[in-house]
């Protein structure tokens, strides 16, 4: 699974650095390094809500730093 997190200016201001840090922490804690590839990306086109995140070829979603664990668990089918 490839997860792209927008680091463009709008998402940066909304906490993209914290989303990336939280994702890295979760991936490490759950030992998912071989299953999840985390990448940064510039504008994904969904700048109005929170930080834009895209998983594989799915539509772009907006998430907050506090929603990272729930988001990743849903994407990985862990819930």
N, CA and C atoms as a LAMMPS dump frame, in Angstrom:
ITEM: TIMESTEP
0
ITEM: NUMBER OF ATOMS
237
ITEM: BOX BOUNDS ff ff ff
-5.0000000000000000e+02 5.0000000000000000e+02
-5.0000000000000000e+02 5.0000000000000000e+02
-5.0000000000000000e+02 5.0000000000000000e+02
ITEM: ATOMS id mol type element x y z
1 1 1 N 0.854 -1.165 0
2 1 2 C 0 0 0
3 1 3 C 0.903 1.231 0
4 2 1 N 0.617 2.151 -0.908
5 2 2 C 1.364 3.403 -0.99
6 2 3 C 0.471 4.528 -0.479
7 3 1 N 0.966 5.256 0.522
8 3 2 C 0.239 6.371 1.113
9 3 3 C 0.988 7.654 0.783
10 4 1 N 0.305 8.563 0.089
11 4 2 C 0.887 9.86 -0.247
12 4 3 C 0.263 10.922 0.648
13 5 1 N 1.107 11.733 1.28
14 5 2 C 0.638 12.809 2.142
15 5 3 C 1.077 14.128 1.517
16 6 1 N 0.116 15.022 1.32
17 6 2 C 0.414 16.314 0.72
18 6 3 C 1.254 17.154 1.689
19 7 1 N 2.309 17.768 1.153
20 7 2 C 3.128 18.686 1.936
21 7 3 C 3.111 20.083 1.32
22 8 1 N 2.122 20.33 0.464
23 8 2 C 1.961 21.657 -0.128
24 8 3 C 1.637 22.674 0.956
25 9 1 N 1.679 23.946 0.608
26 9 2 C 1.536 24.992 1.62
27 9 3 C 0.247 24.918 2.418
28 10 1 N -0.898 24.679 1.79
29 10 2 C -2.164 24.629 2.532
30 10 3 C -2.159 23.457 3.51
31 11 1 N -1.734 22.292 3.062
32 11 2 C -1.705 21.121 3.939
33 11 3 C -0.619 21.25 5.014
34 12 1 N 0.48 21.882 4.661
35 12 2 C 1.533 22.118 5.652
36 12 3 C 0.975 22.921 6.819
37 13 1 N 0.214 23.95 6.505
38 13 2 C -0.377 24.789 7.547
39 13 3 C -1.423 24.039 8.366
40 14 1 N -2.017 23.001 7.777
41 14 2 C -3.058 22.223 8.47
42 14 3 C -2.49 21.028 9.229
43 15 1 N -1.171 20.844 9.18
44 15 2 C -0.545 19.796 9.987
45 15 3 C 0.017 18.6 9.258
46 16 1 N 0.417 18.75 8.011
47 16 2 C 0.925 17.588 7.275
48 16 3 C 2.162 16.976 7.941
49 17 1 N 2.996 17.805 8.547
50 17 2 C 4.183 17.275 9.232
51 17 3 C 3.76 16.343 10.364
52 18 1 N 2.744 16.741 11.125
53 18 2 C 2.255 15.903 12.222
54 18 3 C 1.582 14.639 11.709
55 19 1 N 0.868 14.727 10.583
56 19 2 C 0.258 13.532 9.985
57 19 3 C 1.363 12.548 9.598
58 20 1 N 2.411 13.031 8.966
59 20 2 C 3.517 12.16 8.555
60 20 3 C 4.189 11.535 9.781
61 21 1 N 4.471 12.343 10.797
62 21 2 C 5.094 11.809 12.022
63 21 3 C 4.228 10.742 12.667
64 22 1 N 2.922 10.99 12.75
65 22 2 C 2.016 10.019 13.354
66 22 3 C 1.927 8.74 12.526
67 23 1 N 1.95 8.884 11.204
68 23 2 C 1.934 7.7 10.333
69 23 3 C 3.211 6.894 10.508
70 24 1 N 4.348 7.57 10.529
71 24 2 C 5.618 6.874 10.714
72 24 3 C 5.631 6.113 12.038
73 25 1 N 5.136 6.751 13.089
74 25 2 C 5.096 6.125 14.409
75 25 3 C 4.206 4.876 14.4
76 26 1 N 3.012 4.995 13.802
77 26 2 C 2.089 3.858 13.743
78 26 3 C 2.68 2.716 12.917
79 27 1 N 3.248 3.03 11.78
80 27 2 C 3.844 2.019 10.903
81 27 3 C 4.966 1.28 11.637
82 28 1 N 5.771 2.022 12.38
83 28 2 C 6.858 1.408 13.141
84 28 3 C 6.316 0.552 14.289
85 29 1 N 5.36 1.078 15.053
86 29 2 C 4.799 0.337 16.188
87 29 3 C 4.151 -0.976 15.752
88 30 1 N 3.449 -0.934 14.635
89 30 2 C 2.734 -2.113 14.149
90 30 3 C 3.587 -2.985 13.216
91 31 1 N 4.835 -2.59 13.019
92 31 2 C 5.773 -3.306 12.149
93 31 3 C 5.202 -3.519 10.751
94 32 1 N 4.759 -2.414 10.17
95 32 2 C 4.123 -2.46 8.848
96 32 3 C 5.026 -1.931 7.736
97 33 1 N 6.294 -1.784 8.015
98 33 2 C 7.226 -1.226 7.045
99 33 3 C 7.257 -1.956 5.714
100 34 1 N 7.008 -3.26 5.718
101 34 2 C 7.025 -4.016 4.462
102 34 3 C 5.69 -3.924 3.73
103 35 1 N 4.648 -3.447 4.411
104 35 2 C 3.317 -3.357 3.806
105 35 3 C 2.928 -1.949 3.365
106 36 1 N 3.508 -0.948 4.019
107 36 2 C 3.109 0.438 3.772
108 36 3 C 4.308 1.261 3.338
109 37 1 N 4.168 1.939 2.207
110 37 2 C 5.174 2.879 1.737
111 37 3 C 4.599 4.271 1.904
112 38 1 N 5.285 5.097 2.672
113 38 2 C 4.844 6.454 2.952
114 38 3 C 5.631 7.424 2.085
115 39 1 N 4.91 8.257 1.328
116 39 2 C 5.546 9.226 0.437
117 39 3 C 4.939 10.601 0.653
118 40 1 N 5.744 11.618 0.4
119 40 2 C 5.211 12.977 0.41
120 40 3 C 4.855 13.36 -1.019
121 41 1 N 3.938 14.296 -1.139
122 41 2 C 3.479 14.725 -2.446
123 41 3 C 3.097 16.192 -2.365
124 42 1 N 3.23 16.877 -3.47
125 42 2 C 2.712 18.237 -3.491
126 42 3 C 1.249 18.177 -3.871
127 43 1 N 0.594 19.246 -3.923
128 43 2 C -0.858 19.381 -3.994
129 43 3 C -1.571 18.188 -4.634
130 44 1 N -2.495 17.627 -3.852
131 44 2 C -3.329 16.528 -4.332
132 44 3 C -4.708 17.023 -4.743
133 45 1 N -4.93 18.332 -4.644
134 45 2 C -6.149 18.936 -5.154
135 45 3 C -7.326 19.014 -4.209
136 46 1 N -7.145 18.631 -2.955
137 46 2 C -8.232 18.687 -1.97
138 46 3 C -7.772 19.543 -0.791
139 47 1 N -7.654 20.821 -1.01
140 47 2 C -7.021 21.71 -0.03
141 47 3 C -7.981 22.347 0.968
142 48 1 N -9.26 22.106 0.849
143 48 2 C -10.216 22.873 1.641
144 48 3 C -10.437 22.35 3.053
145 49 1 N -10.236 21.073 3.328
146 49 2 C -10.548 20.527 4.646
147 49 3 C -9.298 20.402 5.516
148 50 1 N -8.779 19.202 5.632
149 50 2 C -7.597 18.96 6.45
150 50 3 C -6.436 18.578 5.529
151 51 1 N -5.55 17.729 5.987
152 51 2 C -4.395 17.317 5.19
153 51 3 C -4.839 16.281 4.156
154 52 1 N -4.464 16.491 2.92
155 52 2 C -4.841 15.58 1.835
156 52 3 C -3.955 14.344 1.841
157 53 1 N -4.6 13.188 1.758
158 53 2 C -3.902 11.902 1.764
159 53 3 C -4.518 11.025 0.683
160 54 1 N -3.654 10.319 -0.039
161 54 2 C -4.124 9.414 -1.091
162 54 3 C -3.507 8.043 -0.864
163 55 1 N -4.338 7.007 -0.909
164 55 2 C -3.875 5.629 -0.751
165 55 3 C -4.014 4.932 -2.088
166 56 1 N -2.885 4.452 -2.599
167 56 2 C -2.841 3.811 -3.915
168 56 3 C -3.557 4.702 -4.932
169 57 1 N -4.558 4.186 -5.617
170 57 2 C -5.274 4.975 -6.619
171 57 3 C -6.657 5.407 -6.151
172 58 1 N -6.903 5.321 -4.847
173 58 2 C -8.2 5.714 -4.288
174 58 3 C -8.356 7.236 -4.319
175 59 1 N -9.576 7.729 -4.178
176 59 2 C -9.781 9.181 -4.126
177 59 3 C -9.045 9.803 -2.945
178 60 1 N -8.692 11.058 -3.093
179 60 2 C -7.995 11.798 -2.042
180 60 3 C -8.941 12.012 -0.864
181 61 1 N -8.411 11.827 0.337
182 61 2 C -9.183 12.054 1.555
183 61 3 C -8.471 13.098 2.404
184 62 1 N -9.2 13.766 3.275
185 62 2 C -8.62 14.73 4.189
186 62 3 C -8.638 14.145 5.587
187 63 1 N -7.464 14.168 6.247
188 63 2 C -7.403 13.677 7.619
189 63 3 C -6.623 14.644 8.5
190 64 1 N -6.878 14.557 9.783
191 64 2 C -6.16 15.361 10.765
192 64 3 C -5.095 14.487 11.421
193 65 1 N -4.124 15.116 12.075
194 65 2 C -3.097 14.317 12.754
195 65 3 C -3.684 13.329 13.763
196 66 1 N -4.776 13.689 14.437
197 66 2 C -5.389 12.818 15.422
198 66 3 C -6.136 11.631 14.839
199 67 1 N -6.411 11.662 13.549
200 67 2 C -7.177 10.594 12.905
201 67 3 C -6.304 9.568 12.19
202 68 1 N -4.999 9.705 12.3
203 68 2 C -4.084 8.853 11.538
204 68 3 C -4.258 7.374 11.854
205 69 1 N -4.28 7.007 13.13
206 69 2 C -4.347 5.593 13.493
207 69 3 C -5.627 4.949 12.979
208 70 1 N -6.761 5.603 13.186
209 70 2 C -8.043 5.071 12.709
210 70 3 C -8.022 4.949 11.191
211 71 1 N -7.525 5.97 10.51
212 71 2 C -7.444 5.975 9.051
213 71 3 C -6.615 4.793 8.54
214 72 1 N -5.415 4.613 9.097
215 72 2 C -4.552 3.536 8.626
216 72 3 C -5.139 2.165 8.937
217 73 1 N -5.729 2.017 10.111
218 73 2 C -6.362 0.734 10.444
219 73 3 C -7.476 0.407 9.458
220 74 1 N -8.275 1.411 9.089
221 74 2 C -9.348 1.178 8.112
222 74 3 C -8.765 0.776 6.767
223 75 1 N -7.745 1.48 6.328
224 75 2 C -7.134 1.201 5.03
225 75 3 C -6.497 -0.176 4.986
226 76 1 N -5.972 -0.613 6.111
227 76 2 C -5.297 -1.909 6.18
228 76 3 C -6.24 -3.053 6.571
229 77 1 N -7.512 -2.733 6.808
230 77 2 C -8.468 -3.755 7.205
231 77 3 C -8.203 -4.319 8.588
232 78 1 N -7.672 -3.491 9.476
233 78 2 C -7.331 -3.939 10.827
234 78 3 C -8.479 -3.773 11.81
235 79 1 N -9.59 -3.177 11.386
236 79 2 C -10.725 -2.974 12.285
237 79 3 C -11.921 -3.771 11.841
